[in-house]
Amino acid sequence: MTFDPRTISQPVYQALNDLRSQPNQEETRLKEQKNQAVELYTYLSTWGMMRLKAEEKALSQEGKKQVVKKYFECLQTLSDIQNLAGNDGLAVLTKLEVDEYLGLTGLGLALAQEFSFWAAAIYPDIKGE
């Protein structure tokens, strides 16, 4: 099998680009999207995958919630773990074996780095918190 470094970049670029190009978005929502995409890595490395998945339901800012959902959709696609992005995603995470969960966390951190990079590229005109 040949390694293609675009494997992680392409779904992240597409996910953020799709969010950015949705019609009738206010600047507040775009800021939420950009900030959440940039903050994913720090959140994951501090709190972990299970807490991020639980946080998805608790987020009140729609822009941030959209990014977290896209993150888990990308992670599901790359990991081929079914139902990770859906409502049962937290249950899926709790049922993984330790080595599977740790491997998924490593992939998740790499994915979060991509979200941070692409946020700067896709939202260059969105400034501030």
SEDREN-668005 format. One line per field, with one value per residue: chain; x, y, z of N, C-alpha, C, O in turn; residue number from 1. Coordinates in nm, 3 decimals. Each point is the difference from the previous one (the first is absolute). Example, Ala and Ser with C-alpha at 12.3 -4.5 7.8 and 13.67 -1.06 7.14 Angstrom:
<nodes>
chain = A;A
n.X = 1.319;-0.139
n.Y = -0.569;0.107
n.Z = 0.780;-0.138
ca.X = -0.089;0.082
ca.Y = 0.119;0.119
ca.Z = 0.000;0.006
c.X = 0.090;-0.077
c.Y = 0.120;0.109
c.Z = 0.000;0.073
o.X = 0.104;0.051
o.Y = -0.002;0.111
o.Z = 0.066;0.017
n = 1;2
</nodes>
This chain:
<nodes>
chain = A;A;A;A;A;A;A;A;A;A;A;A;A;A;A;A;A;A;A;A;A;A;A;A;A;A;A;A;A;A;A;A;A;A;A;A;A;A;A;A;A;A;A;A;A;A;A;A;A;A;A;A;A;A;A;A;A;A;A;A;A;A;A;A;A;A;A;A;A;A;A;A;A;A;A;A;A;A;A;A;A;A;A;A;A;A;A;A;A;A;A;A;A;A;A;A;A;A;A;A;A;A;A;A;A;A;A;A;A;A;A;A;A;A;A;A;A;A;A;A;A;A;A;A;A;A;A;A;A
n.X = 0.084;-0.139;0.207;-0.207;0.188;-0.025;0.129;0.198;0.181;0.051;0.046;0.218;0.160;0.010;0.109;0.224;0.107;0.001;0.154;0.214;0.014;0.026;-0.180;0.033;0.204;-0.084;0.018;-0.199;-0.163;-0.012;-0.098;-0.225;-0.097;-0.010;-0.148;-0.208;-0.047;-0.039;-0.215;-0.059;0.134;-0.036;-0.157;0.034;0.116;-0.158;-0.131;0.102;0.080;0.082;0.198;0.178;0.066;0.124;0.219;0.068;0.003;0.207;0.106;0.089;0.220;-0.169;0.052;-0.044;-0.205;-0.043;0.085;-0.113;-0.173;0.035;0.010;-0.186;-0.083;0.084;-0.062;-0.200;-0.013;0.065;-0.156;-0.136;0.018;-0.070;-0.121;0.179;-0.048;-0.026;-0.219;0.021;0.002;-0.165;-0.206;-0.042;-0.045;-0.212;-0.101;0.059;0.077;0.078;0.035;-0.186;-0.047;0.119;-0.064;-0.173;0.062;0.094;-0.134;-0.082;0.153;0.031;-0.148;0.036;0.154;-0.077;-0.091;0.145;0.093;-0.109;0.027;0.199;0.010;-0.089;0.133;0.070;-0.189;0.034;-0.105;0.205;-0.015
n.Y = -0.117;0.094;0.051;0.011;0.107;-0.067;-0.180;0.071;0.013;-0.182;-0.187;-0.013;-0.070;-0.219;-0.130;0.003;-0.136;-0.218;-0.070;-0.035;-0.200;-0.064;-0.081;0.199;-0.003;-0.053;0.223;0.077;0.005;0.184;0.177;0.013;0.070;0.216;0.137;-0.014;0.116;0.216;0.045;-0.018;0.114;0.220;0.064;0.001;0.172;0.153;0.048;0.065;-0.199;-0.125;0.063;-0.076;-0.213;-0.042;0.033;-0.189;-0.166;-0.021;-0.096;0.177;-0.031;0.126;0.216;0.077;0.077;0.204;0.168;0.074;0.135;0.219;0.124;0.051;0.192;0.199;0.084;0.100;0.210;0.173;0.064;0.137;0.196;-0.212;0.122;-0.013;-0.029;-0.220;-0.031;-0.140;0.202;0.117;-0.020;0.132;0.217;0.038;0.018;0.216;-0.121;-0.114;-0.218;-0.120;-0.067;-0.171;-0.206;-0.091;-0.093;-0.204;-0.179;-0.086;-0.125;-0.213;-0.146;-0.078;-0.163;-0.204;-0.116;-0.098;-0.196;-0.197;-0.062;-0.086;-0.221;-0.128;-0.012;-0.019;-0.053;-0.217;0.191;-0.021;0.115
n.Z = 0.000;-0.148;0.071;0.084;-0.056;-0.211;0.034;0.075;-0.129;-0.119;0.116;0.046;-0.140;-0.049;0.145;0.008;-0.141;0.056;0.149;-0.058;-0.097;0.213;-0.106;-0.097;-0.090;0.200;0.005;0.069;-0.152;-0.128;0.099;-0.003;-0.191;-0.058;0.097;-0.082;-0.185;0.038;0.048;-0.215;-0.138;-0.025;-0.147;-0.221;-0.083;-0.042;-0.175;-0.188;-0.068;0.167;0.082;-0.114;0.031;0.181;-0.028;-0.098;0.149;0.081;-0.172;0.106;0.029;-0.078;0.032;0.207;0.046;-0.086;0.121;0.178;-0.043;-0.039;0.188;0.115;-0.078;0.061;0.198;-0.002;-0.075;0.129;0.148;-0.114;0.110;-0.013;-0.145;-0.131;-0.217;0.005;-0.043;-0.173;-0.096;0.097;-0.084;-0.176;0.037;0.058;-0.198;-0.023;-0.172;0.176;-0.041;0.044;0.209;0.083;-0.059;0.113;0.193;-0.010;-0.023;0.191;0.107;-0.063;0.080;0.207;-0.003;-0.047;0.169;0.140;-0.054;0.011;0.213;0.060;-0.034;0.158;0.181;-0.211;-0.105;0.037;0.051;0.092;0.193
ca.X = -0.084;0.074;-0.046;-0.032;-0.015;-0.125;-0.109;-0.059;-0.026;-0.114;-0.131;-0.005;-0.018;-0.136;-0.095;0.003;-0.042;-0.146;-0.057;0.024;-0.075;-0.144;-0.055;-0.059;0.064;0.047;0.141;0.010;0.006;0.128;0.102;-0.016;0.053;0.146;0.056;-0.013;0.093;0.135;0.009;-0.022;0.119;0.022;-0.107;0.024;0.119;-0.025;-0.117;-0.019;-0.100;-0.134;-0.056;-0.035;-0.126;-0.105;-0.011;-0.074;-0.142;-0.016;0.035;-0.114;0.035;-0.023;0.121;0.092;-0.061;0.016;0.139;0.019;-0.069;0.083;0.120;-0.032;-0.029;0.131;0.064;-0.070;0.040;0.140;0.024;-0.094;-0.076;-0.139;-0.085;0.079;-0.047;-0.142;-0.041;0.054;0.146;0.061;-0.009;0.099;0.132;0.015;0.008;0.124;0.111;0.097;0.091;-0.077;-0.028;0.125;0.030;-0.096;0.040;0.114;-0.054;-0.081;0.089;0.051;-0.112;-0.021;0.103;-0.044;-0.108;0.060;0.067;-0.096;-0.080;0.072;-0.002;-0.137;-0.062;0.105;-0.059;-0.070;0.099;-0.045;-0.069
ca.Y = 0.117;0.126;0.104;0.127;0.095;0.074;-0.080;0.072;0.139;0.019;0.008;0.117;0.115;-0.004;0.025;0.142;0.078;-0.012;0.084;0.140;0.044;-0.003;0.135;0.081;-0.016;0.123;-0.003;-0.066;-0.145;-0.030;0.007;-0.121;-0.112;0.011;-0.020;-0.140;-0.080;0.025;-0.048;-0.144;-0.072;0.027;-0.066;-0.145;-0.039;0.025;-0.069;-0.130;-0.024;-0.023;0.127;0.080;-0.053;0.042;0.145;0.028;0.017;0.109;0.130;0.086;0.081;-0.086;-0.008;-0.094;-0.133;-0.045;-0.043;-0.127;-0.104;-0.027;-0.069;-0.142;-0.059;-0.027;-0.107;-0.124;-0.036;-0.043;-0.116;-0.105;-0.044;0.035;0.070;0.089;0.137;0.009;0.020;-0.108;0.007;-0.014;-0.142;-0.067;0.026;-0.073;-0.144;-0.035;-0.055;0.103;0.030;0.068;0.135;0.076;0.023;0.099;0.128;0.047;0.046;0.118;0.114;0.040;0.062;0.131;0.089;0.039;0.097;0.127;0.056;0.039;0.113;0.123;0.015;0.015;0.115;0.099;0.133;0.001;0.038;0.016;-0.108
ca.Z = 0.000;-0.009;0.090;-0.063;0.111;-0.017;0.057;0.112;-0.037;-0.091;0.064;0.089;-0.089;-0.053;0.109;0.038;-0.116;-0.008;0.106;-0.033;-0.117;0.022;-0.022;0.106;0.130;0.062;0.038;0.130;-0.022;-0.065;0.105;0.080;-0.077;-0.007;0.134;0.040;-0.081;0.052;0.139;0.012;0.045;0.142;0.076;-0.004;0.075;0.142;0.054;-0.062;-0.103;0.056;0.046;-0.116;-0.054;0.092;-0.014;-0.124;0.034;0.095;-0.059;-0.031;-0.116;-0.117;-0.081;0.064;-0.010;-0.138;-0.020;0.072;-0.079;-0.118;0.048;0.021;-0.131;-0.062;0.076;-0.034;-0.136;-0.002;0.087;-0.040;0.116;-0.029;0.097;0.085;-0.017;0.033;0.139;0.083;-0.007;0.133;0.032;-0.085;0.060;0.128;-0.027;-0.069;0.079;0.037;-0.110;-0.104;0.047;-0.005;-0.141;-0.049;0.059;-0.079;-0.128;0.030;0.022;-0.131;-0.069;0.062;-0.054;-0.134;0.017;0.039;-0.117;-0.104;0.049;-0.036;-0.146;-0.051;0.064;0.020;0.023;0.129;0.103;0.137;0.073
c.X = 0.089;-0.062;-0.021;-0.024;-0.127;-0.119;-0.070;-0.040;-0.128;-0.136;-0.014;-0.022;-0.144;-0.102;-0.004;-0.044;-0.152;-0.067;0.010;-0.091;-0.152;-0.055;-0.050;0.059;0.048;0.146;0.020;0.014;0.131;0.115;-0.006;0.061;0.153;0.063;-0.006;0.097;0.143;0.018;-0.014;0.120;0.024;-0.104;0.026;0.120;-0.018;-0.108;-0.028;-0.121;-0.141;-0.064;-0.036;-0.132;-0.116;-0.027;-0.081;-0.148;-0.023;0.028;-0.125;0.027;-0.003;0.124;0.100;-0.052;0.018;0.140;0.024;-0.068;0.083;0.126;-0.029;-0.040;0.130;0.069;-0.065;0.043;0.142;0.024;-0.083;-0.070;-0.142;-0.069;0.076;-0.053;-0.145;-0.026;0.055;0.152;0.069;-0.002;0.103;0.139;0.021;0.018;0.128;0.099;0.102;0.090;-0.073;-0.025;0.126;0.041;-0.091;0.034;0.119;-0.043;-0.080;0.084;0.059;-0.109;-0.027;0.105;-0.038;-0.113;0.057;0.068;-0.102;-0.090;0.066;-0.007;-0.140;-0.070;0.102;-0.053;-0.074;0.104;-0.066;-0.073;-0.147
c.Y = 0.124;0.101;0.129;0.102;0.085;-0.071;0.071;0.142;0.019;0.004;0.121;0.126;0.007;0.034;0.147;0.089;-0.004;0.086;0.148;0.048;-0.011;0.142;0.066;-0.022;0.136;-0.017;-0.070;-0.151;-0.040;0.005;-0.124;-0.120;0.003;-0.028;-0.145;-0.088;0.016;-0.063;-0.151;-0.075;0.018;-0.070;-0.151;-0.042;0.021;-0.092;-0.136;-0.009;-0.016;0.130;0.091;-0.047;0.040;0.150;0.038;0.026;0.123;0.138;0.079;0.088;-0.089;-0.015;-0.100;-0.143;-0.057;-0.055;-0.133;-0.114;-0.038;-0.076;-0.150;-0.070;-0.036;-0.116;-0.134;-0.050;-0.056;-0.127;-0.121;-0.063;0.052;0.067;0.092;0.143;0.018;0.022;-0.106;0.000;-0.018;-0.146;-0.080;0.016;-0.081;-0.149;-0.042;-0.064;0.111;0.037;0.070;0.146;0.087;0.030;0.105;0.139;0.058;0.053;0.129;0.124;0.050;0.071;0.140;0.101;0.050;0.103;0.138;0.067;0.054;0.114;0.132;0.025;0.031;0.123;0.113;0.140;0.010;0.020;0.000;-0.120;0.006
c.Z = 0.000;0.095;-0.076;0.112;-0.010;0.063;0.114;-0.041;-0.080;0.071;0.093;-0.083;-0.050;0.108;0.038;-0.115;-0.016;0.107;-0.036;-0.111;0.017;-0.013;0.129;0.139;0.051;0.039;0.134;-0.016;-0.066;0.102;0.089;-0.071;0.000;0.136;0.044;-0.078;0.052;0.137;0.015;0.057;0.149;0.085;0.007;0.085;0.150;0.056;-0.063;-0.091;0.057;0.047;-0.117;-0.059;0.090;-0.012;-0.124;0.029;0.088;-0.060;-0.036;-0.123;-0.125;-0.086;0.056;-0.013;-0.141;-0.024;0.070;-0.074;-0.123;0.038;0.015;-0.130;-0.072;0.069;-0.031;-0.138;-0.002;0.079;-0.041;0.121;-0.017;0.119;0.096;-0.007;0.043;0.148;0.094;0.005;0.134;0.044;-0.081;0.060;0.128;-0.022;-0.073;0.096;0.025;-0.117;-0.115;0.039;-0.006;-0.144;-0.061;0.054;-0.075;-0.135;0.020;0.023;-0.132;-0.081;0.055;-0.045;-0.139;0.008;0.033;-0.120;-0.101;0.046;-0.039;-0.151;-0.054;0.057;0.019;0.033;0.133;0.110;0.137;0.055;-0.023
o.X = 0.101;-0.122;0.090;-0.100;-0.038;-0.109;-0.122;-0.103;-0.075;-0.078;-0.109;-0.084;-0.062;-0.093;-0.108;-0.068;-0.062;-0.099;-0.096;-0.044;-0.074;0.063;-0.036;-0.074;0.058;0.050;0.103;0.082;0.059;0.092;0.104;0.070;0.065;0.096;0.096;0.061;0.076;0.109;0.023;-0.015;0.026;0.032;-0.006;-0.008;0.068;0.019;-0.060;-0.085;-0.095;-0.119;-0.099;-0.084;-0.107;-0.114;-0.064;-0.060;-0.107;-0.040;-0.091;-0.093;0.079;0.026;0.061;0.076;0.027;0.016;0.064;0.055;0.016;0.046;0.077;0.023;0.013;0.058;0.070;0.023;0.026;0.084;0.031;-0.036;-0.023;0.030;-0.056;0.001;-0.046;0.092;0.012;0.060;0.106;0.097;0.060;0.077;0.110;0.055;0.023;0.003;0.004;0.020;0.059;0.012;-0.006;0.047;0.044;-0.016;0.003;0.046;0.007;-0.039;0.009;0.027;-0.027;-0.031;0.021;-0.002;-0.046;-0.018;0.011;-0.049;-0.067;-0.007;-0.013;-0.091;0.008;0.069;-0.046;0.090;-0.122;-0.022;-0.074
o.Y = 0.005;0.017;0.046;-0.010;0.066;0.057;-0.005;0.050;0.094;0.092;0.055;0.083;0.106;0.076;0.058;0.101;0.101;0.067;0.075;0.115;0.026;0.095;-0.068;-0.008;0.079;-0.112;-0.065;-0.063;-0.103;-0.082;-0.056;-0.081;-0.101;-0.076;-0.052;-0.090;-0.097;-0.047;-0.053;-0.085;-0.096;-0.059;-0.060;-0.098;-0.064;-0.060;-0.086;0.089;0.053;0.022;0.073;0.081;0.036;0.044;0.105;0.090;0.059;0.101;-0.052;0.050;-0.094;-0.110;-0.076;-0.093;-0.119;-0.102;-0.089;-0.110;-0.118;-0.089;-0.084;-0.120;-0.108;-0.086;-0.102;-0.120;-0.104;-0.082;-0.113;-0.118;0.121;-0.031;0.043;0.071;0.113;0.023;0.024;-0.096;-0.062;-0.049;-0.094;-0.096;-0.050;-0.069;-0.120;0.032;0.098;0.118;0.085;0.090;0.115;0.110;0.085;0.099;0.121;0.106;0.091;0.109;0.121;0.097;0.093;0.118;0.116;0.096;0.101;0.120;0.114;0.076;0.093;0.115;0.074;0.055;0.056;0.080;0.109;-0.081;0.010;-0.100;-0.084
o.Z = 0.070;0.005;-0.071;0.072;0.097;0.009;0.011;0.045;0.024;-0.027;0.015;0.034;0.003;-0.025;0.011;0.021;-0.033;-0.027;0.013;0.001;-0.095;0.045;0.096;0.098;-0.075;0.013;0.021;0.066;0.033;-0.006;0.037;0.061;0.027;0.008;0.056;0.057;0.002;0.033;0.109;0.088;0.072;0.104;0.107;0.073;0.080;0.106;0.065;-0.004;-0.057;-0.021;0.007;-0.038;-0.050;0.008;-0.002;-0.059;-0.003;0.058;-0.065;-0.062;-0.012;-0.051;-0.075;-0.026;-0.016;-0.067;-0.056;-0.009;-0.031;-0.073;-0.048;-0.015;-0.057;-0.065;-0.011;-0.019;-0.061;-0.039;0.038;-0.003;0.000;0.115;0.101;0.101;0.015;0.079;0.120;0.048;0.008;0.058;0.051;0.007;0.023;0.085;-0.018;0.119;-0.074;-0.028;-0.067;-0.083;-0.042;-0.029;-0.077;-0.070;-0.026;-0.043;-0.082;-0.041;-0.023;-0.070;-0.076;-0.017;-0.033;-0.077;-0.053;-0.022;-0.045;-0.084;-0.043;-0.044;-0.097;-0.062;0.110;0.063;0.036;0.019;0.012;-0.068;0.054
n = 1;2;3;4;5;6;7;8;9;10;11;12;13;14;15;16;17;18;19;20;21;22;23;24;25;26;27;28;29;30;31;32;33;34;35;36;37;38;39;40;41;42;43;44;45;46;47;48;49;50;51;52;53;54;55;56;57;58;59;60;61;62;63;64;65;66;67;68;69;70;71;72;73;74;75;76;77;78;79;80;81;82;83;84;85;86;87;88;89;90;91;92;93;94;95;96;97;98;99;100;101;102;103;104;105;106;107;108;109;110;111;112;113;114;115;116;117;118;119;120;121;122;123;124;125;126;127;128;129
</nodes>
